[in-house]
Amino acid sequence: MSSEHESGPFGVTDLVSDGEARERFWFGLRATLLRSNPVLKTVRWVLDHDRILVTGEAGLGIGWMVIFLVAPILYIVTLSFWKSAGAGVIVHQFTLANYQAVLTKDVDLLSLHVGNLYLNILWQSLKYGFLVTLVTLVVGYVPAYYLGRVVSRWKALLLLFVVLPFWVPLIIRYYAWILVLGNKGMLPTMLSVAGIQNDGFLYTEVAVITGLVQVLLPYMILPVYNSVEQMDASLIESAKTMGAGPVRTFYEVTLPLTLPGISAGVLLVFILSVGSFMAPALLGGPSNFMVANLIDMTFGSPNWPLAGAMGVVYLVVLFGAISLFNRFVSLDEVFGE
């Protein structure tokens, strides 16, 4: 390897390789360029104009949302107004036939008869979402409250148990429920030992709701836990000192203070449960399909315009449900304007 000789700081000759010399050269060149007057003036000018930094950061966020969220939704909306010629062929011609098939087909308002497959499955999805949200709130509030109030060295370990299911893929968790709820599963076997004969709970509404509750329970526990942990414990003690019983203290002090966490958990669980795909596909039967399964089947038929209309109607209904929830709960007052 070729080398060059340099005089050290004490007159000692140092042996420097060509690679080290080139690295020192480029380092010095970069340092010189970064310290040059044009670069320093540009940096100072940008720092002095905070609006440019804020605009740039906002532009990156807005650009990301436009590319990966707004643009796909706009394409689905546009697609829903086109025609399908069958065999996956899309005719770029405006039509309302897709929405008529989704909203008015086999619907008789006079006799209150709704034979529309999409509307029935959409209603079933909303029903499942409501039930899952209610069960997760009832089951998850107590452990969330305990975790928020407990003072123990084991608190971190208990929180780890709450988030531990996130480390396991969803499909594995749902397949585990197949082993538990199936005909020869653990739960039917235990019930048969107790003298209760059954054919298992798999491919039923119970299986779908049970699987969703187990998967979405952390989304309810963590927001409520965060609200409880930030709650001023002296308010509860003051209520007890003034003669309020445990029930009255809960309804007048604890519940209002934890309402932000409850509202966040309810929104998260409801949105995720209504749009679930894997739970009804793996744990439910044909009668337990949800809107995501029907849209997937319609896309695969393939009838993309009709599936696009289904997706648009689903989004509108979901936003309507969230707006209704906001009207009763008033999220602006709960979370602060």
C-alpha positions as CSV (number, residue, x, y, z in Angstrom):
1,M,0.0,0.0,0.0
2,S,1.4,3.4,-1.0
3,S,1.8,5.9,1.8
4,E,3.0,9.4,2.4
5,H,4.9,11.0,5.2
6,E,3.6,13.8,7.3
7,S,5.4,15.8,10.0
8,G,3.8,15.2,13.4
9,P,3.2,17.9,16.0
10,F,6.5,17.1,17.7
11,G,8.6,16.7,14.6
12,V,7.8,13.0,14.5
13,T,7.0,11.6,11.1
14,D,3.6,9.9,10.9
15,L,2.7,7.3,8.4
16,V,-0.7,8.0,6.9
17,S,-2.4,5.8,4.4
18,D,-3.9,7.1,1.1
19,G,-7.4,6.2,2.4
20,E,-6.9,8.2,5.5
21,A,-5.5,11.1,3.6
22,R,-8.5,11.1,1.2
23,E,-10.9,10.9,4.1
24,R,-9.2,13.9,5.8
25,F,-9.4,15.8,2.5
26,W,-13.1,15.2,2.0
27,F,-13.9,16.0,5.6
28,G,-12.0,19.3,5.4
29,L,-13.8,20.1,2.1
30,R,-17.2,19.4,3.6
31,A,-16.4,21.5,6.7
32,T,-15.2,24.4,4.5
33,L,-18.3,24.3,2.4
34,L,-20.7,24.1,5.4
35,R,-18.8,27.1,7.1
36,S,-18.8,29.2,3.9
37,N,-20.6,32.5,4.0
38,P,-23.4,31.6,1.5
39,V,-24.3,28.4,3.4
40,L,-24.2,30.2,6.8
41,K,-26.3,33.1,5.5
42,T,-28.9,30.7,4.0
43,V,-29.2,28.8,7.3
44,R,-29.5,32.0,9.3
45,W,-32.2,33.3,6.9
46,V,-34.2,30.1,7.2
47,L,-33.9,30.1,11.0
48,D,-35.0,33.7,11.2
49,H,-38.1,32.9,9.2
50,D,-39.9,30.4,11.3
51,R,-42.9,30.4,8.9
52,I,-40.8,28.7,6.3
53,L,-39.9,25.8,8.6
54,V,-43.5,25.5,9.8
55,T,-44.8,25.6,6.2
56,G,-42.3,23.0,5.1
57,E,-43.2,20.6,8.0
58,A,-46.9,21.1,7.3
59,G,-46.3,20.6,3.6
60,L,-44.6,17.3,4.2
61,G,-47.5,16.1,6.4
62,I,-50.1,17.2,4.0
63,G,-48.3,15.8,1.0
64,W,-48.0,12.4,2.8
65,M,-51.8,12.4,3.6
66,V,-52.7,13.5,0.0
67,I,-50.6,10.7,-1.6
68,F,-51.4,7.8,0.7
69,L,-54.9,8.7,2.0
70,V,-56.8,11.4,0.1
71,A,-55.8,10.2,-3.4
72,P,-56.8,6.5,-2.9
73,I,-60.1,7.6,-1.4
74,L,-60.8,10.0,-4.3
75,Y,-60.0,7.2,-6.7
76,I,-62.4,4.8,-4.9
77,V,-65.1,7.6,-5.0
78,T,-64.5,8.2,-8.7
79,L,-64.5,4.4,-9.4
80,S,-67.9,4.0,-7.7
81,F,-69.5,6.1,-10.4
82,W,-68.2,4.1,-13.3
83,K,-69.8,1.0,-15.0
84,S,-68.6,-2.5,-14.9
85,A,-68.9,-4.5,-18.1
86,G,-68.1,-7.8,-16.4
87,A,-64.9,-9.9,-16.3
88,G,-63.1,-7.0,-14.6
89,V,-63.7,-4.5,-17.5
90,I,-64.4,-1.0,-16.3
91,V,-66.3,1.5,-18.5
92,H,-65.4,5.1,-17.7
93,Q,-69.0,6.2,-18.0
94,F,-70.9,8.0,-15.2
95,T,-73.7,6.0,-13.6
96,L,-75.6,5.8,-10.3
97,A,-76.4,2.1,-10.8
98,N,-73.8,1.0,-8.2
99,Y,-75.3,3.1,-5.5
100,Q,-78.8,2.0,-6.5
101,A,-77.7,-1.6,-6.1
102,V,-76.1,-0.9,-2.7
103,L,-78.9,1.3,-1.2
104,T,-82.3,0.5,-2.9
105,K,-82.1,-3.0,-4.3
106,D,-84.7,-5.3,-2.6
107,V,-85.7,-2.5,-0.2
108,D,-89.4,-1.8,0.4
109,L,-89.8,1.1,2.9
110,L,-93.6,0.7,3.0
111,S,-93.5,-2.8,4.3
112,L,-90.2,-2.2,6.1
113,H,-88.7,-5.1,4.3
114,V,-84.9,-4.9,3.6
115,G,-83.6,-7.8,1.6
116,N,-80.5,-5.9,0.4
117,L,-77.5,-8.1,1.2
118,Y,-75.1,-5.1,1.6
119,L,-77.4,-3.2,4.0
120,N,-78.0,-6.3,6.1
121,I,-74.3,-7.0,6.4
122,L,-73.6,-3.3,7.1
123,W,-76.2,-3.4,9.9
124,Q,-74.6,-6.6,11.3
125,S,-71.2,-4.9,11.2
126,L,-72.4,-2.0,13.2
127,K,-74.2,-4.3,15.6
128,Y,-71.0,-6.3,16.1
129,G,-69.0,-3.1,16.6
130,F,-71.4,-1.8,19.2
131,L,-71.4,-5.1,21.1
132,V,-67.6,-5.4,21.0
133,T,-67.2,-1.8,22.2
134,L,-69.6,-2.4,25.1
135,V,-67.9,-5.6,26.2
136,T,-64.4,-4.2,26.0
137,L,-65.4,-1.1,28.0
138,V,-67.0,-3.3,30.7
139,V,-64.2,-5.8,30.8
140,G,-61.3,-3.3,30.4
141,Y,-62.3,-0.5,32.7
142,V,-61.5,-2.2,35.9
143,P,-58.0,-3.3,35.0
144,A,-57.3,0.1,33.5
145,Y,-58.4,1.8,36.6
146,Y,-56.3,-0.5,38.8
147,L,-53.2,0.0,36.7
148,G,-53.7,3.8,36.8
149,R,-54.1,3.9,40.6
150,V,-51.7,1.1,41.8
151,V,-48.3,2.0,43.2
152,S,-46.2,-1.1,42.8
153,R,-42.8,-2.2,41.4
154,W,-44.8,-4.7,39.4
155,K,-46.7,-2.0,37.5
156,A,-44.4,-2.0,34.5
157,L,-44.8,-5.8,34.3
158,L,-48.6,-5.5,34.4
159,L,-48.5,-3.0,31.6
160,L,-46.3,-5.3,29.6
161,F,-49.0,-8.0,29.9
162,V,-51.5,-5.5,28.4
163,V,-49.3,-4.7,25.3
164,L,-47.9,-8.2,25.0
165,P,-50.6,-9.4,22.6
166,F,-49.4,-6.8,20.1
167,W,-46.2,-8.8,19.7
168,V,-48.2,-11.8,18.4
169,P,-49.6,-11.6,14.8
170,L,-53.3,-11.3,14.5
171,I,-53.7,-14.5,12.4
172,I,-52.0,-16.5,15.1
173,R,-54.3,-15.1,17.8
174,Y,-57.4,-15.9,15.8
175,Y,-56.2,-19.4,15.0
176,A,-55.6,-19.9,18.7
177,W,-59.3,-19.1,19.3
178,I,-60.2,-21.8,16.7
179,L,-58.4,-24.3,19.0
180,V,-60.3,-22.9,22.0
181,L,-63.8,-22.6,20.6
182,G,-63.8,-25.4,18.0
183,N,-65.8,-28.6,18.2
184,K,-62.9,-30.5,19.9
185,G,-61.5,-27.3,21.4
186,M,-60.6,-26.6,25.0
187,L,-63.8,-24.8,26.0
188,P,-66.3,-27.4,24.7
189,T,-64.1,-30.1,26.3
190,M,-64.2,-28.4,29.6
191,L,-68.0,-27.9,29.4
192,S,-68.5,-31.5,28.5
193,V,-66.5,-32.6,31.6
194,A,-68.9,-30.4,33.6
195,G,-71.9,-32.2,32.0
196,I,-72.8,-29.5,29.5
197,Q,-72.8,-31.0,26.0
198,N,-72.4,-28.6,23.0
199,D,-71.0,-28.6,19.5
200,G,-68.5,-25.8,20.1
201,F,-68.8,-22.1,19.5
202,L,-66.8,-21.8,16.3
203,Y,-68.4,-20.1,13.2
204,T,-70.9,-18.3,15.3
205,E,-71.6,-14.7,16.4
206,V,-70.1,-15.6,19.8
207,A,-66.8,-16.6,18.3
208,V,-66.5,-13.4,16.2
209,I,-67.3,-11.1,19.1
210,T,-65.0,-13.1,21.5
211,G,-62.1,-12.9,19.1
212,L,-62.6,-9.2,18.5
213,V,-62.9,-8.4,22.2
214,Q,-59.6,-10.2,22.9
215,V,-57.8,-8.5,20.1
216,L,-59.1,-5.0,20.7
217,L,-59.1,-5.0,24.5
218,P,-55.7,-3.2,24.8
219,Y,-57.1,-0.3,22.7
220,M,-59.6,0.3,25.5
221,I,-57.4,-0.4,28.5
222,L,-54.5,1.9,27.5
223,P,-56.5,5.2,26.9
224,V,-58.5,4.7,30.1
225,Y,-55.3,3.9,32.0
226,N,-53.8,7.1,30.7
227,S,-56.8,9.1,32.0
228,V,-56.8,7.4,35.3
229,E,-53.1,8.0,35.8
230,Q,-53.4,11.7,35.1
231,M,-56.4,12.0,37.5
232,D,-55.9,14.0,40.7
233,A,-56.4,11.5,43.5
234,S,-57.1,14.2,46.0
235,L,-60.4,14.9,44.3
236,I,-61.6,11.4,45.1
237,E,-60.4,11.7,48.7
238,S,-62.2,15.1,49.0
239,A,-65.4,13.5,47.8
240,K,-65.1,10.8,50.3
241,T,-64.4,13.3,53.1
242,M,-67.5,15.2,52.2
243,G,-69.6,12.1,52.7
244,A,-70.0,10.7,49.2
245,G,-70.2,7.0,49.0
246,P,-68.2,4.8,46.6
247,V,-71.0,4.8,43.9
248,R,-71.6,8.5,44.0
249,T,-67.9,9.2,44.0
250,F,-67.5,7.1,40.9
251,Y,-70.3,8.7,39.0
252,E,-69.6,12.3,40.0
253,V,-65.8,12.3,40.2
254,T,-64.1,9.3,38.7
255,L,-66.2,8.8,35.6
256,P,-66.1,12.4,34.4
257,L,-62.3,12.6,34.9
258,T,-61.8,9.4,32.9
259,L,-64.2,10.3,30.1
260,P,-61.4,11.4,27.7
261,G,-59.9,7.9,27.9
262,I,-63.3,6.2,27.6
263,S,-64.1,8.3,24.5
264,A,-60.8,7.5,22.9
265,G,-61.1,3.8,23.6
266,V,-64.7,3.7,22.4
267,L,-63.8,5.4,19.1
268,L,-60.7,3.2,18.5
269,V,-62.5,-0.1,19.3
270,F,-65.7,0.7,17.4
271,I,-63.9,1.8,14.2
272,L,-61.5,-1.2,14.3
273,S,-64.3,-3.7,15.1
274,V,-66.7,-2.5,12.4
275,G,-64.1,-2.7,9.8
276,S,-62.7,-6.1,10.9
277,F,-61.9,-8.6,8.2
278,M,-60.0,-11.5,9.7
279,A,-62.2,-12.2,12.7
280,P,-65.4,-13.0,10.7
281,A,-63.3,-14.7,8.0
282,L,-61.6,-17.1,10.4
283,L,-64.0,-17.4,13.4
284,G,-67.4,-16.7,11.7
285,G,-69.6,-18.5,9.2
286,P,-71.3,-17.2,6.0
287,S,-74.0,-15.7,8.2
288,N,-71.4,-13.7,10.2
289,F,-69.8,-11.9,7.4
290,M,-69.0,-8.2,7.9
291,V,-68.8,-5.3,5.5
292,A,-65.1,-5.7,4.9
293,N,-65.6,-9.4,3.8
294,L,-68.4,-8.4,1.4
295,I,-66.3,-5.6,-0.2
296,D,-63.4,-8.0,-0.6
297,M,-65.6,-10.6,-2.3
298,T,-67.0,-7.9,-4.6
299,F,-63.6,-6.7,-5.5
300,G,-62.6,-10.3,-6.3
301,S,-65.7,-11.1,-8.4
302,P,-64.4,-8.8,-10.0
303,N,-66.7,-5.8,-9.9
304,W,-64.6,-2.8,-8.7
305,P,-67.2,0.0,-9.3
306,L,-69.8,-1.8,-7.1
307,A,-67.1,-2.5,-4.4
308,G,-66.1,1.1,-4.6
309,A,-69.7,2.2,-4.0
310,M,-69.9,-0.2,-1.0
311,G,-66.7,1.3,0.4
312,V,-68.0,4.9,0.0
313,V,-71.3,4.1,1.7
314,Y,-69.4,2.4,4.5
315,L,-67.3,5.5,5.1
316,V,-70.3,7.8,5.1
317,V,-72.1,5.6,7.6
318,L,-69.0,5.3,9.8
319,F,-68.5,9.1,9.8
320,G,-72.2,9.6,10.6
321,A,-71.9,7.2,13.6
322,I,-68.8,9.1,14.8
323,S,-70.6,12.4,14.4
324,L,-73.6,11.1,16.3
325,F,-71.3,10.0,19.1
326,N,-69.6,13.4,19.1
327,R,-73.0,15.1,19.4
328,F,-73.9,13.2,22.6
329,V,-70.4,13.1,24.1
330,S,-69.1,16.4,22.8
331,L,-65.5,15.4,22.1
332,D,-64.4,19.0,21.9
333,E,-65.3,19.5,25.6
334,V,-63.9,16.1,26.6
335,F,-60.4,16.5,25.0
336,G,-60.3,20.3,25.1
337,E,-60.7,22.6,22.1
